[in-house]
């Protein structure tokens, strides 16, 4: 029995509730971007769609959509639910650097995107493939999405899909681990999304503000 037949048999035997259409669309959108031959791509699409059906019938904690986000990763960010997390977080950290945006683009190797309504950032730092921008109560980091993650977010307890930016809102304090340097700090509410091969992390206290700023980032 080949893979297609096995998946069909599995689908016929599964007794599950209806699949969340947002979840299926998110998985298929991500798989469609994988650079493989057409036949392999189609098989993966069928396999992952079938997996969505199975996941929809499981009692998972955190919710299914959050679990799939972890499995797929969010650009250069991986989410790791590893038990109880911090109950509080310090204020959004500022960006002490005072580089110009032109210098930041030269160092990072790409032009950083800006939330239009915030104007010129008060702080700018950059390293190869990475830029951090700061305003009062807002920190926006952006970095190239690579095969290996740049950040791990650990101990989160609330992860919500945000269709407006096709990203995820981490609504509670969580540990933020910078993978290559093993630096850990406690981060507050954060919106994470990916666009054109760049991952964005926007830390600010209010979800509606974060979504609006993200939608206006270019």
C-alpha positions as CSV (number, residue, x, y, z in Angstrom):
1,X,0.0,0.0,0.0
2,X,1.5,3.4,-1.0
3,X,1.4,6.6,1.0
4,X,-1.7,7.9,-0.7
5,X,-3.7,4.7,0.0
6,X,-2.5,4.7,3.6
7,X,-3.6,8.2,4.2
8,X,-7.0,7.5,2.6
9,X,-7.5,4.5,4.8
10,X,-6.5,6.5,7.9
11,X,-8.9,9.3,7.0
12,X,-11.8,6.8,6.6
13,X,-11.1,5.2,9.9
14,X,-10.7,8.5,11.9
15,X,-13.8,9.7,13.9
16,X,-13.1,13.3,14.7
17,X,-15.0,16.6,14.9
18,X,-14.8,19.1,12.0
19,X,-11.4,20.5,11.2
20,X,-10.7,24.2,12.1
21,X,-10.4,25.8,8.6
22,X,-7.9,28.4,9.8
23,X,-5.7,25.7,11.1
24,X,-5.8,23.7,7.8
25,X,-5.2,26.9,5.8
26,X,-2.2,27.8,7.9
27,X,-0.6,24.4,7.5
28,X,-1.2,24.2,3.8
29,X,0.0,27.7,3.2
30,X,3.3,26.9,5.0
31,X,3.7,23.6,3.1
32,X,3.1,25.2,-0.3
33,X,6.2,27.3,0.2
34,X,8.5,24.3,0.7
35,X,10.8,24.1,-2.3
36,X,10.4,20.4,-3.3
37,X,9.3,18.6,-6.4
38,X,5.6,18.8,-7.3
39,X,4.8,15.2,-6.4
40,X,6.5,15.3,-3.1
41,X,4.9,18.6,-2.3
42,X,1.4,17.2,-3.1
43,X,2.1,14.2,-0.8
44,X,3.2,16.4,2.0
45,X,0.1,18.5,1.6
46,X,-2.1,15.5,1.8
47,X,-0.2,14.1,4.8
48,X,-0.3,17.3,6.7
49,X,-4.0,17.9,6.0
50,X,-4.7,14.4,7.3
51,X,-2.6,15.2,10.4
52,X,-4.8,18.3,11.0
53,X,-7.8,15.9,11.1
54,X,-6.1,13.8,13.8
55,X,-5.0,16.7,15.8
56,X,-8.5,18.2,15.8
57,X,-9.7,15.1,17.7
58,X,-7.1,15.2,20.4
59,X,-7.4,16.9,23.8
60,X,-4.2,18.9,23.7
61,X,-2.8,21.5,26.1
62,X,-2.1,24.3,25.1
63,X,-4.8,24.5,22.3
64,X,-4.3,22.6,19.0
65,X,-3.5,25.7,17.0
66,X,-0.7,26.7,19.4
67,X,0.7,23.2,19.3
68,X,0.8,23.3,15.5
69,X,2.5,26.7,15.6
70,X,5.2,25.1,17.8
71,X,5.5,22.2,15.4
72,X,5.9,24.4,12.3
73,X,7.8,27.2,14.1
74,X,7.1,30.9,13.5
75,X,9.9,32.0,11.3
76,X,13.0,32.2,13.5
77,X,11.1,31.7,16.7
78,X,10.3,28.4,18.3
79,X,7.7,28.1,21.1
80,X,8.3,25.6,23.9
81,X,5.6,25.0,26.4
82,X,7.5,23.5,29.3
83,X,5.3,23.8,32.4
84,X,4.5,26.8,34.5
85,X,6.0,30.2,33.5
86,X,6.7,33.5,35.1
87,X,3.7,35.4,36.5
88,X,5.2,38.9,35.8
89,X,7.5,40.6,33.4
90,X,9.6,43.7,33.6
91,X,8.7,46.7,31.4
92,X,9.5,46.4,27.7
93,X,13.3,46.9,27.4
94,X,14.5,49.9,25.5
95,X,17.1,49.8,22.8
96,X,20.1,51.8,24.0
97,X,22.0,51.9,20.7
98,X,21.9,55.1,18.6
99,X,22.8,53.8,15.1
100,X,21.3,55.5,12.1
101,X,18.8,53.4,10.2
102,X,21.2,53.5,7.2
103,X,24.0,52.1,9.3
104,X,21.7,49.4,10.7
105,X,20.7,48.3,7.3
106,X,24.3,48.1,6.2
107,X,25.3,46.0,9.2
108,X,22.2,43.8,9.2
109,X,22.2,43.2,5.4
110,X,18.6,44.2,4.9
111,X,16.5,47.4,5.3
112,X,14.6,47.3,8.6
113,X,10.8,47.8,8.4
114,X,9.2,50.5,10.6
115,X,5.7,50.9,12.1
116,X,4.5,53.9,10.2
117,X,2.7,55.6,13.1
118,X,5.6,55.5,15.4
119,X,8.1,57.5,13.3
120,X,11.8,57.5,13.9
121,X,12.9,55.1,16.6
122,X,14.6,56.4,19.8
123,X,17.0,53.5,19.8
124,X,18.6,51.4,17.0
125,X,20.9,48.4,17.3
126,X,22.1,46.0,14.6
127,X,24.3,43.0,14.0
128,X,24.5,40.8,10.9
129,X,21.0,39.6,10.1
130,X,19.4,41.3,13.1
131,X,18.0,44.8,13.9
132,X,16.3,46.0,17.2
133,X,14.3,49.3,17.2
134,X,12.9,50.9,20.3
135,X,10.2,53.5,21.2
136,X,8.5,54.2,24.5
137,X,6.9,50.9,25.5
138,X,7.5,49.3,22.2
139,X,10.4,47.1,21.1
140,X,10.6,45.7,17.5
141,X,13.2,43.1,16.6
142,X,13.5,41.7,13.1
143,X,15.9,39.1,11.8
144,X,16.4,36.8,8.9
145,X,14.4,33.6,9.1
146,X,16.9,30.7,8.9
147,X,16.9,26.9,9.2
148,X,17.8,27.1,12.8
149,X,15.7,29.3,15.2
150,X,17.1,32.5,16.6
151,X,14.9,32.5,19.7
152,X,13.1,30.0,21.9
153,X,10.1,31.2,23.8
154,X,9.6,29.0,26.8
155,X,7.0,28.5,29.5
156,X,4.3,30.4,27.6
157,X,0.6,29.7,28.7
158,X,-1.3,31.7,26.1
159,X,-0.6,31.6,22.3
160,X,-3.2,33.0,19.9
161,X,-3.3,33.0,16.2
162,X,-3.7,36.5,14.7
163,X,-5.1,36.3,11.1
164,X,-4.5,40.0,10.4
165,X,-0.7,39.5,10.2
166,X,-0.7,35.7,10.0
167,X,1.3,35.7,13.3
168,X,0.9,34.7,16.9
169,X,0.3,36.6,20.1
170,X,2.1,35.5,23.2
171,X,-0.3,37.0,25.8
172,X,1.5,36.2,29.0
173,X,5.1,36.6,30.4
174,X,7.5,33.9,29.1
175,X,11.2,33.1,29.1
176,X,13.0,34.3,26.0
177,X,16.1,32.4,25.1
178,X,18.5,33.8,22.5
179,X,19.7,30.4,21.1
180,X,23.2,31.2,19.9
181,X,24.2,33.0,23.2
182,X,22.0,31.2,25.7
183,X,20.9,34.5,27.1
184,X,17.6,34.3,29.0
185,X,15.3,37.1,30.0
186,X,11.6,37.4,30.9
187,X,9.6,38.9,28.0
188,X,6.1,40.3,28.3
189,X,3.3,40.1,25.7
190,X,4.7,39.8,22.2
191,X,3.4,39.5,18.7
192,X,5.5,37.3,16.3
193,X,5.0,37.1,12.6
194,X,7.0,36.4,9.4
195,X,7.1,38.2,6.1
196,X,9.3,37.8,3.0
197,X,11.9,35.7,4.9
198,X,12.1,38.1,7.9
199,X,10.8,37.3,11.4
200,X,9.4,40.1,13.5
201,X,9.0,40.2,17.3
202,X,7.0,43.2,18.6
203,X,6.9,43.6,22.4
204,X,4.2,45.9,23.8
205,X,1.6,45.4,26.5
206,X,-1.6,45.8,24.4
207,X,-2.6,43.2,21.8
208,X,-4.7,45.6,19.8
209,X,-1.8,48.1,19.6
210,X,0.6,45.3,18.6
211,X,-1.7,44.1,15.8
212,X,-2.2,47.7,14.5
213,X,1.5,48.5,14.6
214,X,2.4,45.2,12.9
215,X,-0.2,45.7,10.1
216,X,1.4,49.2,9.5
217,X,5.0,48.0,9.5
218,X,6.7,48.4,6.2
